Structures are given as structure tokens and as C-alpha cells.
Amino acid sequence: MKIHHIISDRWSPVAFSGKPVEQEKLDALFEAARWAPSSFNAQPWKFMVAPKGGNLYPVLFELLFDTNKQWAITAPVLALSMAEMVPPGRIKENRFAFHDTGMAVANLLAQATASGLMVHQMGGYDAEGAKKVLNLPVRYEPAAMIAIGYKGDPSELPSEIASREKNVRTRLPLSEFVFTRKFSD
């Protein structure tokens, strides 16, 4: 079965080049995210973006777990995706906020792949710490930390991390996640 190469070419490296990401390309990533669908057009996705060299980069970097710090230091851009759980003017939580934020990130990933950029999402960071040090509004929930940049040389990383670049990408077969009948009790 053939899928679009933008989807099949997407990959999450651990080796990034030190080459800075051009502002135009970075803007295009978030423009692509902006066009994601969302429940009731709430557009709950928010991003905190930190190019290396700016004041925010070390703040986001320090939130990473040590295992991610070992390789993410090579990424020229770090970002934090967030879901706005309660839209402005409402009191009820948007139960689709994380789903919609994920769709915005999927658009971002497709745009990155089309632009020759690599993106690696991380759950290994201090989400509670992010709320505090970034002074996030109470209605925002951190989703994922994101490394953005150009493909780098894995030989510049510790060997146990560089070996991850050689892992074969695998996915579950459709039969394990597409269902055509009710689950049995």
C-alpha cells in the first residue's frame, strides 16, 4: 500500500546539525500548524518556540530529562507544544484540546519534512516544572517538547545514542489498531 512520501519520509532523529533554521522555514512550520482542523474551530494549540542563542532556549533545555539532554543539545530550535484546555470566554474544558493540538503538530511535521527539516517530539521533560518556570496560564497544559533542525552527524553523539539513528522504523499492522466489530467481553 502506497502512502504519500511526506508521511513515510518523516523521521525523528537524535542527531541534529548546528545549522540554524531559517526564520521563513520556522514560520512556515507554525503556519502549517495553524491550518489544522479543530473541534468547534477552537484552535487550542499553542507553541513556545526557542531558537538556540535566545533567552528561552536554556529554559526549555533545562526542562528536558537527562536522557534527552544528551542529544537534544544539538537541535538549533526547541519548542513546547501546549493545549489550551479551556477556551477564552468558556468555563467548560475542551475534551478535544490534546487531540486537536496533536493534529496541529502533525501538520507541522508534514511541513518540516517537505522543507528538509527534521523534528523529534519528546515526552521526557518536566511538564509540571514547565508550568511554573514558563508561568503558563492555568488553562494551558504542556503537551510535548519538540526539537527542530537539520539532520546532523550521529558520530558526534555518544555511541549508545548514535546507535538509535540506525534503528529500523516499525509500525503495528493495521489489524492491530483498525477494528471492524465490537470488542468481546
C-alpha positions as CSV (number, residue, x, y, z in Angstrom):
1,M,0.0,0.0,0.0
2,K,1.4,3.4,-1.0
3,I,1.1,6.5,1.2
4,H,2.4,10.0,0.4
5,H,6.2,10.3,0.8
6,I,5.7,13.3,3.2
7,I,4.3,10.8,5.7
8,S,6.6,7.9,5.0
9,D,9.8,10.1,4.9
10,R,9.0,11.7,8.3
11,W,11.5,10.6,10.8
12,S,12.6,11.6,14.4
13,P,16.4,11.8,14.5
14,V,18.6,12.3,17.6
15,A,21.4,13.9,15.6
16,F,20.9,17.5,14.5
17,S,23.2,19.8,12.6
18,G,24.2,23.0,14.2
19,K,22.9,24.9,11.1
20,P,20.3,27.4,12.2
21,V,16.8,27.1,10.9
22,E,15.8,30.0,8.6
23,Q,13.1,32.1,10.1
24,E,11.0,31.7,7.0
25,K,11.0,27.9,7.3
26,L,10.3,28.1,11.0
27,D,7.4,30.4,10.4
28,A,6.1,28.0,7.7
29,L,6.0,25.2,10.3
30,F,3.7,27.2,12.6
31,E,1.6,28.4,9.6
32,A,1.0,24.8,8.7
33,A,0.0,24.1,12.3
34,R,-2.4,27.0,12.2
35,W,-4.4,25.3,9.4
36,A,-5.1,22.1,11.4
37,P,-8.7,21.2,12.0
38,S,-10.1,21.6,15.5
39,S,-13.3,20.9,17.3
40,F,-15.6,24.0,17.1
41,N,-12.7,25.8,15.5
42,A,-11.3,26.4,18.9
43,Q,-7.7,26.1,17.7
44,P,-6.4,25.2,21.1
45,W,-2.7,24.6,20.1
46,K,-0.1,27.0,21.5
47,F,3.7,26.8,20.9
48,M,6.6,28.3,22.8
49,V,9.5,28.5,20.4
50,A,13.1,28.9,21.3
51,P,15.9,29.2,18.8
52,K,19.4,28.4,20.1
53,G,21.1,31.6,21.3
54,G,17.9,33.2,22.7
55,N,17.0,33.5,26.3
56,L,14.3,30.9,26.2
57,Y,16.4,28.0,24.8
58,P,18.2,27.2,28.0
59,V,15.0,27.4,30.0
60,L,13.3,24.8,27.7
61,F,16.5,22.7,27.6
62,E,16.7,22.5,31.4
63,L,13.2,21.1,31.5
64,L,14.3,18.0,29.5
65,F,15.1,14.8,31.2
66,D,18.8,13.9,31.1
67,T,18.4,11.2,28.5
68,N,17.0,13.8,26.1
69,K,19.6,16.4,27.0
70,Q,22.3,14.2,25.7
71,W,21.2,14.6,22.1
72,A,18.8,17.5,22.1
73,I,21.6,19.9,22.8
74,T,22.4,19.6,19.1
75,A,19.0,20.9,18.0
76,P,19.0,24.5,16.9
77,V,15.4,25.0,17.9
78,L,13.4,23.7,20.9
79,A,9.6,24.2,21.2
80,L,7.0,23.3,23.6
81,S,3.5,22.4,22.3
82,M,0.6,23.2,24.6
83,A,-3.1,22.6,24.6
84,E,-5.4,25.4,25.8
85,M,-7.8,23.2,27.8
86,V,-10.5,25.9,28.5
87,P,-11.0,28.3,25.6
88,P,-11.4,32.1,26.4
89,G,-14.9,33.0,27.4
90,R,-15.8,29.5,28.3
91,I,-15.9,27.6,31.6
92,K,-16.1,24.1,30.3
93,E,-13.0,22.1,29.4
94,N,-12.4,21.3,25.7
95,R,-12.0,17.5,25.8
96,F,-10.6,17.6,22.3
97,A,-7.8,20.1,23.0
98,F,-5.0,17.5,23.1
99,H,-6.4,15.7,20.0
100,D,-6.5,19.0,18.1
101,T,-3.1,20.0,19.3
102,G,-1.8,16.7,18.0
103,M,-3.3,17.4,14.6
104,A,-1.6,20.8,14.5
105,V,1.7,19.1,15.3
106,A,1.1,16.6,12.6
107,N,0.7,19.5,10.1
108,L,3.9,20.9,11.5
109,L,5.7,17.6,10.9
110,A,4.5,17.3,7.3
111,Q,5.7,20.9,6.6
112,A,9.0,20.2,8.2
113,T,9.5,17.0,6.1
114,A,8.6,19.0,3.0
115,S,11.1,21.7,3.9
116,G,14.0,19.4,4.6
117,L,13.8,19.8,8.3
118,M,13.7,17.1,11.0
119,V,11.6,17.1,14.1
120,H,11.8,14.9,17.2
121,Q,9.0,15.1,19.8
122,M,9.7,14.3,23.4
123,G,7.6,13.3,26.3
124,G,10.7,13.2,28.5
125,Y,10.6,16.6,30.2
126,D,9.3,18.1,33.4
127,A,5.8,19.2,32.5
128,E,4.9,20.4,36.0
129,G,8.2,22.4,36.0
130,A,7.3,23.9,32.6
131,K,4.0,25.3,34.1
132,K,6.0,27.0,36.8
133,V,9.1,28.3,35.1
134,L,7.2,29.4,32.0
135,N,4.3,31.0,34.0
136,L,1.8,29.1,31.9
137,P,-1.8,30.3,32.3
138,V,-3.8,27.7,34.3
139,R,-5.9,26.8,31.2
140,Y,-2.7,25.7,29.3
141,E,-1.4,22.1,29.6
142,P,2.1,21.2,28.2
143,A,1.9,18.5,25.6
144,A,5.4,17.7,24.1
145,M,8.8,19.2,23.9
146,I,10.0,19.4,20.2
147,A,13.5,19.5,18.7
148,I,13.7,21.1,15.3
149,G,16.6,21.3,12.8
150,Y,18.5,19.8,10.0
151,K,19.8,16.3,10.0
152,G,23.2,16.0,11.8
153,D,26.0,13.6,12.0
154,P,25.3,10.8,14.6
155,S,29.0,10.1,15.0
156,E,29.2,13.4,17.0
157,L,26.9,11.8,19.7
158,P,27.8,9.3,22.4
159,S,27.8,5.8,20.7
160,E,24.8,4.5,22.7
161,I,22.7,7.4,21.5
162,A,24.1,7.5,17.9
163,S,23.1,3.8,17.5
164,R,19.5,4.9,17.7
165,E,19.9,6.5,14.3
166,K,20.3,3.0,12.8
167,N,17.0,1.6,14.3
168,V,14.6,0.4,11.7
169,R,11.3,2.3,11.8
170,T,8.5,-0.1,12.6
171,R,4.7,0.3,12.9
172,L,2.0,-2.0,14.0
173,P,0.0,-3.8,11.3
174,L,-3.5,-2.3,10.6
175,S,-5.1,-5.4,12.1
176,E,-3.8,-4.4,15.5
177,F,-5.5,-1.0,15.6
178,V,-8.3,-0.9,13.0
179,F,-11.4,-2.7,14.2
180,T,-14.5,-3.7,12.3
181,R,-16.5,-5.2,15.1
182,K,-17.2,-4.6,18.8
183,F,-14.7,-5.9,21.4
184,S,-15.6,-9.1,23.0
185,D,-16.3,-9.1,26.8
